[in-house]
Amino acid sequence: MSFRVKCAAALITIASAAPLAAQQNYNFEFTDSSNALLLSGTLTTDPTVNDLAGGIHSNTITGMTGTYLGQSITFAPNPNAPAPFTVSTFTANDQLLLNGATLLDDFGLVFQSAAAPGDGYANLLGVGPGEYAILTANRGFIVGNFTIAQVPEPATWAMMLIGFGAIGLSLRFRRNRRALA
């Protein structure tokens, strides 16, 4: 069997292997109406997809790291999931990342930071399609923009490198044949 056929078979085998369920990581930023960066970091979600009403799907947020106004944040997980729980002045928190027009619903995502006034808790929540706010105990709503991007998994990078290697090998062998001819 030729080297090319072996490489092609190996690539097909790797590409067709069923991916393992893994946590998904997302980088996020929240800026206020003047585009000042208030909150940034990484969200980690459970790979299990939850089917909600209206054809919306969601993943449960299981972790959050980053900074709020320059201070580190601590994720406040929901001990009663999927039922809401009470922390600080926030009485509902389902910790869901949605795939709809709004990425976070009005139950939001509770986190703790020394920069949050009062008891240190804050809630990042969706207030409408494409509209987000941070709610703190003393400051009320800070309306702004929430952006999110999925962090590529190591397997994605590995497949890309294998593809570049295969292209490089095919170009190398093509050059050698022309030189011999």
N, C-alpha and C positions, 0 to 999 in steps of 0.2 A: 504494500500500500504506500502511495507516495506521501511525502511530507505534507503537502498541501491538503490532501484528503484527511490526514490525521488531525491537522490543525482545525479544519472546518468541522470535523466530527466533535472535537473537544469543545469548540465554541458553541456549537448547537446544544451539546449536553449541558454546558454551564448555563446557557441562556434559557433552556427549557426547564431547569430545575425549579421546583416550587419554592417561592421565597418563604422564609420563616417569618412568623408573626413577630414583630419587634416594635418597641416603642418608637414613636415618631417625635422628632424634635423640630421646633419652629422658632426662628428668631422673630422678635416682635419689637415694635417701638410705638410709643404714644407721645404725640406732640400736641401742644395746646394750639389755640387759634392763631397765635403769632409764630407758630412753627418752632417754639422752644421745646427741646427734648426733655420730657418729664420722667418717663418710664421706659426702660429698655431691658431686654434680657432674652431668655430662652424658656419656652413652654415645652413640657414633655407630656405626651398623651398616650393613653392605653391604645393598643392596636384594635381592640374590639369596637366595631361600629354599632352605634345605637340608632335604631329607626324611630324617628319621631313623627308626629302628625304632620300632614301636609307634604309628605315626601322628603322631609329634611332629615339628613343624617348627621350624626355627631360622634365625637370621640371624647371620652372623659379625660380631663386634664389631671395628671397625677403629680406634676411637679412644676415649679416656677423658680427661676433664679434670675438675678439681674440687679438693677439699681432704680431707685425712685428718688428724684431730686438729689442724686449723688450718694445716697445711702443704700446699703445692701438691703435686699428684700428677702423675706421668708414666706414661703407658700403656706397658706392656711387650708390644709386638706379637709374635706367634708367627712367627718366620722360617721355620719348617718346616711351616706349615699345609698340609694338615689334620693332619699327624702331630704328636704332642706334642713339646715341647722342654724343655730343662732350664735353669732360671735360679734362682740362689740354691739354696734347699733344695727347690724345687718342681720336680718332674720331669714334670709333665703339665699342659697348659694348652691347651684347644681354643678359648677365646675365643668361645663360643656363647651367644646369648641365646635361650632356649627359649620355646615357647608352652604348655608343659605346666603341671602343678601346681607345679613348681619352675622358676624363671626361669633359674637358673644351675645347672650340674651340678657333680659333685664334682671336676672338673678345674679349674673356676673361672676367675678373671680376675686375672692378675698385674699389679700396678702398683708403682711406686716412689715413695717419699716420704721426706723427711728425718725425719718423725715415726715411721716404722717402725724398730723397734730392729734392731740388728745391721747387715746390709748394706743396709738401706733398702728391701727388697722385702717385699711383702705379697700375699696371695691372698684375694680375695673369692670364696667358693664356696657352693654349695648342699649342705647336709648331710642333707636329707630334704625331703619335700613341704612347702613353705612355711617351711622352716627354713634359715637362712643363718648363715655365720660368716666372720670374718676370721682368717686364719692368718698369723702373723708368725714370723720365725726364733727370737726369744727369748721371746715371750709365749704361744705356743700359740694355742688357739682363743679368740676373743671371739665368743660367740653373740649374735645379735640379729635385728632385723627389717629386711628389705630391701624398699623400696617403689620403684616405677617408674611414670612417666607419660610418654606420648609427647608430644613437643613438636609443636604444629600446624605444618604446612608453610605457607609463604607463599601457595601456591595456595588453601589452605583459607580463609585470611583474605580473599583476594581474592574468592572465590566468595560468602562471607558478606556482604562489603560490596556486591557487585553485587546480591545478593538484597535487602538493605535498601534500596538505591537504587531497585530496581524497585518495591518496595512503596511507597516514598515517592512515586515518580512516579505510580503508579496512584491513590494517595490524593489527590494534588494535582489530577490531571485529573478525578477524581470530584467534588471540591469545586467546581471551575470549572463543570462541567456543571450542577450543582444551582443554582449562582448564576445561570446564564443561563436556566434553565427557569422 
